[in-house]
Structure formats: structure tokens, C-alpha cells
């Protein structure tokens, strides 16, 4: 038997150097093919660099499920997650390849594995949404937005701070739970034309039974806000009436509405993702100037909650 000391390896050289080495033309007749090969190699190199394979997905008996499977239909992804995994979530994203129509795909994986891959992507490509399952425990979340064009005098940051104070007081009154602004993850997606942000309540070991129950709480919150505006009385705990009125804006139809979406979706088509950008919006990132919430790198900021929550509201 012959032995050899040759070792196969992948070069870290520039793709142009690799192209010249492996695809260098032998004659002028192959010049065109060589140029096409160079362009293709450069394209593949850039795609793999910007969309790396998850750096570390280890299988352990006591660890999360190791699954990374993509589907083109939501029902297939949900079925696979239910029948083949124990703790995986379903995430949705738009296909980002040349000549693609932007078809929505569905990924089944554990939030930890998704995050390992997700944080390595360029910020502008972090366009992933979490599918919130009907009936699953969930965290409280809010979508806030208004047109700056129709409301030039409004300060979105001030309005959001007022709303967070209302949320803190309502949770105290409804559940006798003390939380603070540091329990609220504040994600900003504002543009020059629109104020847009997303709030997720990050209470340790506490979740709502499902998004329907969370919706009931949101309805109760806005009912209290309107009652306090009508009463116009001094309150030493809640924001004052004038502050509560300040949260109402004018929409594109000229109607006066609250800048927070007062309804919560309850079907499985609803999806959102905490640290990603939304289609046609700027990148969603923590508002570092005012965001008081602190999270460890390994912690999932998924809007759905673990099965292991100690208290379900």
C-alpha cells in the first residue's frame, strides 16, 4: 500500500487567486468560460461569507434539540416541529438569492441555534420572524407606530416612555407584580417618515397563558387609559391625563388613534422577531440611548415563552 503525505485543505486565499489557480485558461477559446467561473466563484464566496453555517450546534442529552430544517409551507413546518422536535420554534424569512421573488420560507430550529446563526449575518440581512403559535405561552409585546408626516409635533420616545409607565402600573394592579422599565426590551425600527418601535416584556419565569389572554390584558390596559383621561383626576402613580392624551395621534385617514396597536393577532400566520428587521423598514435594533433592558448573549429574546415558566398569567 502506498502512503502519501498530501493533505486536502480549504484555502483562505482571495477568491480571485483561487479562480486564477483552478480556472486559468489554457487558450483564448476558454477565456469566456474562465471569466464566468471567476464571477461565479466570487458570488459563492460572498454568499458563504455573509450567510455562514451556524458556528456551533452541539447535540447533548440535556441540551436543546438539534434541528435546522427549511420548509416552503407553514403547515409543513408546524407539523414537523410538533412531530420531530421537543422544543423547536418555527421562524419565517424571505428567500434572499438572485432571481428569487422573495418567497417566504419557514425554518424549524431551536431559538439558541437560530440566534447563533442570526447574529453572524450582516445587520441588513437579519430579516427573520418568529411564528407565534396559537395557544402557546407568550410574552407581552406591543407594536407602536405613527406617521411623522401627519404628526410633526409628536415625540415618539416620550410617548413610548409614557406607555411603559402605564404598562408597569397596569401589571401591578392586575397581578400584583412589580416590574420596572428595565424589564422592557425596546426595539427601534423608525425611519424619517415613520416612528416605529416594538416592546417586549421580559419578565423572568413569567408568561401569559397564550396570546388571547395577552390580548385581554392589552384591552384592559387601554380601557384604564381612556377612563383616566375622561376622569381627568390627579394620579400619583399613573401618568397624568395630559400625558395620556399625548399618546394619541392622527392616522392617514385623519382619525385620532392611539399610537399603539390595541389588537393582538391570534392566528398562526402572525409572526414577529425581536432582533430583526421588518420588510420595508429600517433595521430593528435595541434603542441603546434609552433601552434599559440588559440581556446576556445566550439568552433568547423570543416572544414565545418556554414550557418551563414558573408562573403563567
KAMOMO-V510085 format. One line per field, one symbol per residue. phi: phi as a letter, one per 30 degrees, with the letter a starting at -180 (. if undefined). psi: psi as a letter, one per 40 degrees, with the letter a starting at -180 (. if undefined). A space follows every 50 residues. Layout:
phi = ???
psi = ???
This chain:
phi = .dcbcdbdacdcdeeddddddcbdddbddcddddddddddddddeddddd bddedabccbdccddcbabcbcbdddddddddccbcbdcccbacdbbeic diddcbccadeddededddddeedcdcbbcddddidebddbbccaadddd bdcdcddddddddddddeddddddbhccbbddccdcccbdbdcbdbbbcb dcddibbdeaddddddddddeddddddddddhcdbdcdededdddddcbc ddciddbddcddccdbcdddbabdbbcceibdddbedddbdcdbbddddd cdddcddcddbcd
psi = hhiieihhihieiiddddddddfhididdedddddddddddddddddddd giihdhgihideaiighghhiehddddddddddeidfiihiiihhgiiei efhhihhhiiddddddddeeiideeggiihhhhheiiiihihhhiihdde gdeihdddddddddddddddddddefhhiideehhhhhfiaddhhhihhh hghhfhiidieddddddddddddddddddddfihhediiiddddddehih aeeeihiiehheihieieehiihdfiiiheiihhihgddehehhiidehh fieiiieehdhh.
